[in-house]
Amino acid sequence: MKKTYEIAGKVMGFFDSFKGSRPAIDNESILIVRGRSRKIIPIDEFDSKLSEIGEILGGSEIDANSDRISDILKAGNEHIKSSENNNADVDEHGFIRMKEELESMGLVVGYKVFELPSFDVVIAIWEDKNEIPPLYVEVTVSERDK
């Protein structure tokens, strides 16, 4: 099994969102998987749950305001372009914009970025602000440039 699948599988299993999950992008350098769960996580536990899965993965958390985030997005953008024939650039402020757009629709969003030995992992979760199912989960596993 590819290491990217193993990492994404742990995340999806942790949030009980494996059933019905599917890859949005899957190539040799990046895997993006989206899923949803009937499980509800209290909003005040988003941060701790994201930290918990980061620990399970053995990752080091990267601060969301770090310059490293831009580097990760640029590298992910290149990985996507390598097989998708996509010429559009990823917005370096995409995390913030995605969060703002989802929150404007009445959703609460949490995300964290982790460095693993050979991969960068971005995990985002969101659900209705009234804690009504489903819980949405997205994980991006990107091979780190050597």
N, C-alpha and C positions, 0 to 999 in steps of 0.2 A: 504494500500500500504506500502511496506517495505520502511524504511527511506533511504536505499541505492538507491532505484529506484527514490525516490523523489529528492535526491541530484543530481544524474546523469541526471535526466530529466531536471532539471533547467539548468545544464551546456549545454546539447545538445540543448535545446530550445534557450538559449542565443546566441549560435553560429549558429542557424538555421540549425542544422545538425541532427535533430531528425528523419526525413524521411530516412529510409534505415539504421539507426543505429542498431547495434546488440551487445548483450553481448558476449565478448570473454571468460570471466570467470564469473560465477555467482554461489556463494554458500552462506552459512549463514554468512560468515565473510567478504567476499570481492566481489565487483562487478567491472568488467572492461568492459567499453562500448566504441566501436569505431564507428565513423561515418564520413561523409563528407558533405560538404556544397558547394553550388554554390556561396555562399557569399565570397567576398574577403575582407580581412582586410589588410590595408596598413601595411607593415612590421614594420614601425616605431610606429605603434599603438599596436603591439603584447603585450608589457609589460602592457600598460594601460588597454587593454581589459581583460587580465588575472587578473589584480588587481581588475577590476570592478566586474567580476563574483565572485571573492573571497569575496568581500564586500557583494554582493547580498546573498551569502551563509552564511554570518556571520562568516567567517573564519579568523584566524590569519595566516598571511604568515610566512613561515619558510624559512630562508635564504638557498639558494641552496648549500652553502658550509658548512652548519651546520652539526655537528655530529648527530643531530636528524634525518637527511635524512637517514643515515645508519640504525638507529633504525626502521624507517618506512619501509624501504625495507626489513629488516629482518622479521618484523612482517607480512608484506604482503606475503613474501615467505612462511611463516608458514601457513598462511590462504589458499594459493593456494595449498600447499602440503596436507592440511587436507582433500581435496576431489578430487584431481586430480590424485592421485597416481603418482606424479611427484617427482623424487628424485634429480633432478638437483637444484643447488643453484642459487639464483638470484645474479647477480654481483652488489656489492654495488656501483659501479661506472657506473651503467647502464644508468643513465640519461645522463651523459657526453658522453658515447659511442654511445647511440642512436642519440644524437644530432650531433655528429661528422659524423656518417655514413649517416644520412639523408642530412646533409650539403654537403657531398662529392658527393651526387647525384643531387646537384643544388637546394636543398630545404632550406628554412629558418625555424628554429625551435624556439619555445618559450615554456617554461613550468614554472609552479609554483606549490608549495606544500602549502597546508593550513591545519591547525588544526581546527576542529570543536569540539563541546563539547564531542562527543563520536566517532568521525570518523577522519581519515586522508584522505585528498583528493589531488590527483595529477592530474593536468590538463595539457595536452600537445597539442599544435597546430602547424601545419606546412603547408607550401604551397610553390609553385614554387617561386624562387627568383625574377622572373619577374612578380609576382603577377597574375599569370594565374590560374584560378580555376582548381581543387577544393581546398578548405581549409579542411584539415584533422583534426579531433578532437578525442582525447582519454581522457577519464576520469576514474580514479581508485578511488573507494570509499572503504576504508578498515576500518573495525571496530577496534577501539583502544583497545588493551589489558587492562584489568582493573587492 
